[in-house]
Amino acid sequence: MLDTEYLDSQRWAQYAGWALLGTIIIGIFAAFFISQGIDINMSADVAATAENMLDAELRLRAKAYIALLIFSLEAVVSVGFFMLLRKFGPLLAAWSLFVSLSASATHVVGRHVCYECR
């Protein structure tokens, strides 16, 4: 007879694996097709920068939506790893979930804030 805990962990492993594979495929697609034509030179010429941003508005919006989709998939991967590891060490699994979700959120927010750091 099959153990239900084994089936549950197998299901979480499949969720995490498919989400990780989806993250990779969407990232490759975004790198080749979405980000390809974006050329925004962050120079002192504010008018030229604004014009370049308006020219690439659709691609910038697509890039933002893809970043949110990748964040969601990374959250599924993080929760899947938490569910797999919690029986071996609940504190370590919770800490890794917190760090992983924090890194994903920082990655999404950092993409849009890093231009102001220069």
FIDREN-919455 format. One record per residue: residue number from 0; residue in three letters; y, x, z of N, C-alpha, C, O, CB in turn. Coordinates in steps of 0.2 Angstrom, whole numbers, always signed. Atoms other than C-alpha are relative to their C-alpha. Glycine has a CB too. Layout:
// residues N
  vexlum  nuvo    n_y    n_x    n_z   ca_y   ca_x   ca_z    c_y    c_x    c_z    o_y    o_x    o_z   cb_y   cb_x   cb_z
     NUM   ala      Y      X      Z      Y      X      Z      Y      X      Z      Y      X      Z      Y      X      Z
...
// end
This chain:
// residues 118
  vexlum  nuvo    n_y    n_x    n_z   ca_y   ca_x   ca_z    c_y    c_x    c_z    o_y    o_x    o_z   cb_y   cb_x   cb_z
       0   met     -6     +4     +0     +0     +0     +0     +6     +4     +0     +6    +10     +3     +0     -5     +6
       1   leu     -6     -4     +0    +17     +6     -4     +5     -1     +6     +5     -7     +8     +4     -1     -7
       2   asp     -5     +0     -6    +30    +10    +10     +7     -3     -3     +9     +0     -8     +1     +7     +3
       3   thr     -6     +2     +3    +46     +0     +8     +6     +5     +1    +10     +5     -3     +2     -7     +4
       4   glu     -5     -5     -1    +56    +14    +15     +0     +5     -6     +5     +8     -8     -1     +4     +7
       5   tyr     +1     -4     +5    +49    +25     +1     +4     -3     -6     +7     +0    -10     -7     +2     -2
       6   leu     -3     +3     +6    +54    +12    -12     +8     -1     +1    +11     +0     -5     -3     -7     -1
       7   asp     -7     +0     -1    +71    +10     -4     +4     +7     -2     +9     +7     -5     +2     -2     +7
       8   ser     -3     -7     +1    +75    +29     -5     -1     +1     -8     +3     +5    -10     -4     +5     +4
       9   gln     +0     -1     +7    +68    +29    -23     +5     -4     -4     +8     -1     -9     -7     -2     -2
      10   arg     -5     +4     +3    +80    +15    -28     +7     +4     +1    +11     +4     -4     +0     -7     +3
      11   trp     -7     -4     -1    +95    +25    -20     +0     +6     -4     +5     +8     -7     +1     +1     +7
      12   ala     +0     -6     +4    +89    +41    -29     +2     -2     -7     +5     +2    -11     -6     +3     +1
      13   gln     -1     +3     +7    +89    +31    -45     +7     -1     -1    +11     +0     -6     -4     -5     -2
      14   tyr     -7     +2     +0   +106    +24    -42     +5     +6     +0     +9     +7     -5     +2     -4     +6
      15   ala     -4     -6     +0   +113    +41    -38     +0     +4     -6     +4     +7     -9     -1     +4     +7
      16   gly     +2     -4     +6   +105    +49    -53     +4     -3     -6     +7     +1    -10     -7     +1     -1
      17   trp     -3     +4     +6   +111    +36    -65     +8     +1     +0    +11     +2     -5     -2     -7     -1
      18   ala     -7     -1     -1   +129    +37    -58     +2     +7     -1     +7     +8     -4     +2     -2     +7
      19   leu     -2     -7     +2   +129    +56    -59     +0     +1     -7     +4     +5    -10     -5     +5     +4
      20   leu     +1     +0     +7   +123    +55    -77     +6     -3     -3     +9     -1     -8     -7     -2     -2
      21   gly     -5     +4     +3   +136    +42    -81     +7     +4     +1    +11     +4     -3     +1     -6     +3
      22   thr     -6     -4     -1   +150    +53    -73     +0     +6     -5     +6     +7     -8     +0     +3     +7
      23   ile     +0     -6     +5   +145    +68    -84     +1     -2     -7     +5     +1    -10     -7     +4     +0
      24   ile     -1     +2     +7   +144    +58   -100     +7     -3     -1    +10     -1     -6     -5     -6     -1
      25   ile     -7     +2     +1   +161    +49    -97     +5     +6     +0    +10     +5     -3     +1     -5     +6
      26   gly     -5     -6     +0   +169    +66    -92     +0     +3     -7     +5     +5     -9     -2     +4     +5
      27   ile     +0     -4     +6   +163    +74   -108     +4     -5     -6     +8     -2     -9     -7     +1     -2
      28   phe     -4     +5     +4   +169    +58   -118     +7     +1     +1    +11     +1     -4     -3     -7     +1
      29   ala     -7     -1     -1   +186    +59   -110     +3     +6     -2     +9     +7     -4     +1     -2     +8
      30   ala     -3     -6     +1   +188    +77   -112     +1     +1     -8     +6     +4    -10     -4     +6     +2
      31   phe     +0     +0     +7   +184    +76   -131     +5     -5     -4     +8     -3     -9     -7     +0     -3
      32   phe     -3     +5     +4   +192    +60   -136     +6     -3     +3    +11     -5     -1     -5     -6     -1
      33   ile     -6     +3     -4   +205    +54   -123     +5     +6     +1    +11     +5     -1     -2     -3     +6
      34   ser     -5     -5     -2   +213    +70   -117     +2     +5     -6     +7     +9     -5     -3     +5     +5
      35   gln     -1     -5     +5   +213    +79   -134     +7     +0     -3    +10     +5     -4     -5     -2     -6
      36   gly     -7     +1     +3   +230    +72   -141     +6     +0     +5    +11     -1     +3     +0     -6     -4
      37   ile     -5     +0     -5   +240    +73   -125     +3     +7     +1     +0    +12     +3     -2     -2     +7
      38   asp     -3     -6     +0   +253    +86   -126     +7     -1     +3    +12     -3     +0     +1     +4     -7
      39   ile     -7     +1     -4   +267    +84   -112     +2     +7     +3     -1     +9     +7     -1     -5     +5
      40   asn     -3     -7     -2   +277   +100   -110     +5     -2     +6    +10     -5     +5     +3     +4     -5
      41   met     -4     +1     -6   +284    +99    -92     +5     +5     +0     +5    +10     +4     -4     +0     +6
      42   ser     -6     -4     +0   +300   +108    -96     +6     -2     +3     +6     -8     +6     +1     +3     -8
      43   ala     -7     +2     -3   +318   +107    -91     +3     -6     -4     +7     -9     -1     +5     +6     +1
      44   asp     -2     +6     +4   +321    +95   -105     -3     -6     +2     -8     -8     -1     -1     +2     -8
      45   val     +3     +6     -2   +319    +79    -97     -1     -6     -5     -6     -9     -5     +4     -3     +6
      46   ala     +0     +5     +5   +322    +68   -112     -6     +2     -5    -10     -3     -7     +7     +1     -5
      47   ala     +6     -2     +4   +309    +78   -122     -7     -2     +3    -11     -4     +0     +0     +7     -3
      48   thr     +6     +1     -4   +296    +76   -108     -1     -8     +0     -7    -10     -1     +1     +3     +7
      49   ala     +0     +8     +0   +300    +57   -107     -3     -2     -7     -7     -7     -7     +6     -3     +2
      50   glu     +2     +2     +7   +298    +55   -126     -7     +2     -1    -11     -2     -4     +4     +3     -5
      51   asn     +7     -1     +1   +281    +64   -126     -4     -4     +4    -10     -6     +2     -1     +8     +2
      52   met     +4     +4     -5   +275    +54   -111     +0     -7     -4     -6    -11     -3     +3     -1     +7
      53   leu     +0     +6     +4   +280    +38   -121     -4     +0     -6     -8     -5     -7     +7     -2     -1
      54   asp     +5     -1     +6   +271    +44   -136     -7     +0     +2    -11     -3     -2     +2     +6     -4
      55   ala     +7     +0     -2   +255    +47   -127     -1     -5     +6     -6     -4    +10     -1     +7     +3
      56   glu     +0     +5     -6   +257    +32   -115     -7     -3     +0    -10     -4     +5     +5     -6     -1
      57   leu     +7     +3     +0   +240    +24   -121     -5     +4     +2    -10     +2     +6     -1     -3     -7
      58   arg     +5     -5     -2   +230    +40   -119     +1     +1     +8     -4     +2    +11     +1     +6     -4
      59   leu     -1     -2     -7   +238    +43   -102     -3     -6     +4     -6     -5    +10     +8     +1     +2
      60   arg     +2     +6     -4   +234    +25    -96     -8     +0     +0    -11     -1     +5     +2     -7     -3
      61   ala     +7     +0     +1   +216    +27   -103     -3     +6     +5     -8     +5     +8     -2     +2     -7
      62   lys     +2     -6     -5   +215    +44    -93     +0     -2     +7     -5     +0    +11     +4     +6     -1
      63   ala     +0     +3     -7   +220    +35    -77     -6     -4     +1     -8     -4     +7     +7     -3     +1
      64   tyr     +6     +5     -1   +207    +21    -79     -6     +4     +0    -11     +2     +4     +0     -5     -6
      65   ile     +6     -4     +0   +194    +34    -83     -1     +4     +6     -6     +5     +9     -1     +5     -6
      66   ala     +0     -4     -7   +199    +44    -67     -3     -5     +5     -6     -3     +9     +7     +3     +1
      67   leu     +3     +5     -5   +196    +28    -57     -7     -2     -1    -11     -3     +4     +5     -7     -1
      68   leu     +7     +2     +2   +180    +24    -66     -5     +6     +3    -10     +5     +6     -2     -1     -7
      69   ile     +3     -6     -2   +174    +42    -62     +0     +0     +8     -5     +2    +11     +3     +7     -3
      70   phe     -1     +0     -7   +180    +40    -44     -6     -5     +3     -9     -4     +8     +7     -2     +3
      71   ser     +5     +5     -2   +169    +24    -43     -7     +3     +0    -11     +2     +4     +1     -6     -4
      72   leu     +6     -3     +1   +154    +33    -50     -2     +6     +6     -7     +6     +8     -1     +3     -7
      73   glu     +1     -5     -5   +156    +48    -38     -1     -3     +7     -4     -1    +11     +6     +4     +0
      74   ala     +1     +4     -7   +157    +35    -23     -7     -2     +0    -10     -2     +5     +5     -5     +0
      75   val     +7     +2     +0   +140    +28    -29     -4     +6     +2     -9     +6     +5     -1     -3     -7
      76   val     +4     -6     -1   +133    +46    -29     +0     +2     +7     -5     +4    +10     +2     +6     -5
      77   ser     -1     -2     -7   +140    +50    -12     -4     -5     +5     -7     -3     +9     +8     +0     +2
      78   val     +4     +5     -5   +133    +34     -4     -7     +1     -1    -11     +0     +3     +3     -7     -2
      79   gly     +7     -1     +1   +117    +37    -13     -3     +6     +4     -8     +6     +7     -2     +0     -7
      80   phe     +3     -6     -3   +115    +54     -6     +0     -1     +8     -4     +1    +11     +5     +6     -1
      81   phe     -1     +2     -7   +121    +47    +11     -7     -4     +2    -10     -2     +7     +6     -4     +2
      82   met     +6     +5     -2   +107    +34    +11     -7     +4     +0    -11     +3     +3     -1     -6     -5
      83   leu     +6     -5     +0    +94    +48     +6     +0     +4     +6     -6     +6     +8     +0     +3     -7
      84   leu     +0     -5     -5    +99    +60    +19     +1     -2     +7     +0     +2    +12     +6     +5     -1
      85   arg     -1     +2     -7   +103    +49    +34     -6     +0     +5     -5     +1    +11     +3     -7     +0
      86   lys     +6     +0     -5    +85    +49    +41     -1     +7     +2     -5     +8     +7     -6     -3     -4
      87   phe     +1     -7     -2    +85    +68    +41     +5     +3     +5     +4     +7     +9     +0     +4     -6
      88   gly     -6     -2     -5   +102    +70    +50     +6     -4     -1    +10     -3     -6     +2     +8     -2
      89   pro     -6     +6     +1   +114    +55    +52     +7     +3     +0    +11     +1     -3     -1     -5     +5
      90   leu     -6     -3     -1   +128    +66    +58     +2     +4     -6     +8     +3     -9     +1     +4     +6
      91   leu     -1     -4     +5   +127    +78    +44     +1     -4     -7     +5     -3    -11     -6     +5     -1
      92   ala     +0     +5     +6   +124    +64    +31     +7     -4     +0    +10     -4     -5     -5     -5     +0
      93   ala     -7     +3     +0   +140    +55    +37     +6     +5     -1    +10     +3     -5     +1     -3     +7
      94   trp     -5     -5     +1   +150    +71    +37     +0     +1     -8     +6     +2    -10     -1     +6     +4
      95   ser     +0     -2     +7   +145    +75    +19     +2     -6     -4     +6     -5     -9     -7     +1     -2
      96   leu     -3     +6     +3   +149    +57    +14     +8     +0     +1    +11     -1     -4     -3     -7     +3
      97   phe     -7     +0     -1   +166    +58    +22     +4     +6     -5     +9     +5     -8     +2     +2     +7
      98   val     -3     -5     +4   +170    +75    +13     -1     -1     -7     +4     +0    -11     -4     +7     +2
      99   ser     +1     +2     +7   +163    +69     -3     +5     -5     -3     +8     -4     -8     -7     -2     -2
     100   leu     -5     +5     +2   +174    +54     -4     +7     +2     +1    +11     +0     -3     -1     -7     +5
     101   ser     -7     -3     +0   +189    +63     +2     +1     +5     -6     +7     +5     -8     +1     +4     +7
     102   ala     -1     -4     +5   +187    +76    -11     +1     -4     -7     +5     -2    -11     -6     +5     -1
     103   ser     -1     +5     +5   +185    +62    -24     +7     -3     -1    +10     -3     -6     -6     -5     -1
     104   ala     -6     +4     -1   +200    +53    -18     +6     +5     -2    +11     +4     -5     +1     -3     +7
     105   thr     -5     -6     +1   +210    +70    -18     +0     +2     -7     +6     +3    -10     -1     +6     +4
     106   his     +1     -1     +8   +204    +73    -36     +4     -5     -4     +8     -3     -8     -7     +1     -2
     107   val     -4     +6     +4   +211    +56    -42     +7     +1     +1    +11     +1     -3     -3     -6     +2
     108   val     -7     +0     -1   +227    +58    -33     +3     +6     -2     +9     +7     -4     +1     -1     +8
     109   gly     -2     -6     +2   +229    +76    -36     +2     +1     -7     +6     +5     -9     -4     +6     +2
     110   arg     -1     +0     +7   +229    +74    -55     +7     -2     -1    +10     +0     -6     -5     -4     -4
     111   his     -6     +3     +1   +245    +64    -54     +6     +3     +4    +12     +3     +2     +0     -7     +1
     112   val     -5     -3     -4   +254    +74    -41     +1     +7     -1     +6    +10     +0     -2     -1     +8
     113   cys     -1     -8     +1   +251    +92    -46     +5     +2     -4     +8     +8     -4     -7     +2     -3
     114   tyr     -5     -2     +4   +264    +91    -59     +7     +1     +4    +11     +5     +2     +1     -5     -6
     115   glu     -6     -1     -4   +277    +90    -45     +0     +6     +4     +5     +8     +7     +1     -6     +4
     116   cys     +1     -7     -4   +270   +106    -37     +3     +6     -3     +5    +11     +0     -7     +1     +2
     117   arg     -2     -6     +3   +276   +117    -50     +8     +1     +1    +10     +6     -2     -1     -1     -8
// end
